[in-house]
Amino acid sequence: MSNQVLNNTGAEVQIKPPVQQPLQGKRFSISKYIAYLFLTVLCVIWIIPVIFGITTSFRSQAEVVSTGFRLLPVNWILDNYVTILNNTSTAPILRWLVNSIFIATTHTALVIVIISITGYGYARMNFKGRDTLFFTLLGISFFPGVVNLIPSYKIIDAFGWVNTAWAMIIPGLAGMGNIFLVRQFMKGIPKDLDESAKVDGAGDFRIYFSVILPLIKPVLIVCGLFSFTGSWNDFLWPVIVYTDVDKMPVTAGLLLLQDIYGNYRLIGQLMGSAILAIIPTLLLFLFAQKYFVQSINLNAGIKG
C-alpha cells in the first residue's frame, strides 16, 4: 500500500507512518505487589475481629457460650439490641450516647477556637520568648497523662465539677499536639498575605478571621476529629470523675455491664453496646477522611 497521496495542487506528498510510543507504566514492580499483599494481610487481620464483634451482637448468650469462635451466627437475633435500648435504669445506653455527643461536641468546638488562636500567636505574632515558651510547653506535654490524674481531679473537685460535663469538657482544651499542628500549618502560609492585609488597615484579629482562618480549615478539621475521638473514647478519666449513672458518657457506662465479680456475662449485649458506641466516630471519620492528606501538606491552604 502506497504511503503517497495527492495534495490540493496535484503533487504527491509522502506520508510518514505514525510512530508507536512505547507502553508506559507496564513494568512489573515486585515491591509494589509485596506492599499490596502486606497491606491486604493487615486489613484482614484487623477486620476479622471487627466482623466477629458485630456478628456476636446478633447471637444469643447460649450460642456465644456453646459455639466458641464462629464468624457468622447460627441464628440471627435482635434481642440484645432490644434489651439494651429498653434498659433505662441500670444501663441507659441512649442517655450515655447523648451525654457523650454533648461532651465530645462541646469539647471539640472549644478546642478548635483555642488552638486556632494559640497557633496564630505562635506562628504569626512576634513577642519575646515566643519560641522558648512554645518548645518548653511542647516538651512538658510529652509526660504521660496519667501523671496529671490526681492534680487534675483535685482541681475539678475544687471547682465542683465532679459528676458534671465540665469535668470532661475543660481538661485538655489546649493540647500542645494540636497547637503544634496548627502552628506548622500556618508557617506554610506566606506572610505576604498578612502584609497585604495590614496595608489595607487590618489588625491582628481581622487578619486571623479573614485571612488565616479560611486557609487553615483542613488542619482544624483534622484536629477537631482527633479531639472528638479522644474525648469520645476516653475511659480512665470519666471512670474517675463520674459516679452518677445518668451523667456518665458511654465509655464509662459500658463498665456497668459487668457483674459484681467484674466479669462480662452477657457478651451479646456488651458487643451491641460497643457497636452503638462506635457508630458516631465511624461516621465522623468517613466525613473527614479527605482532609487528612490536605493537613499533611503544609501549603494545602494556598491555591495557585
Summary of the structure (lengths in Angstrom):
residues: 304
radius of gyration: 28.8
end to end distance: 51.5
largest distance: 103.2
contacts: 791
relative contact order: 0.13
helix: 65%
strand: 2%
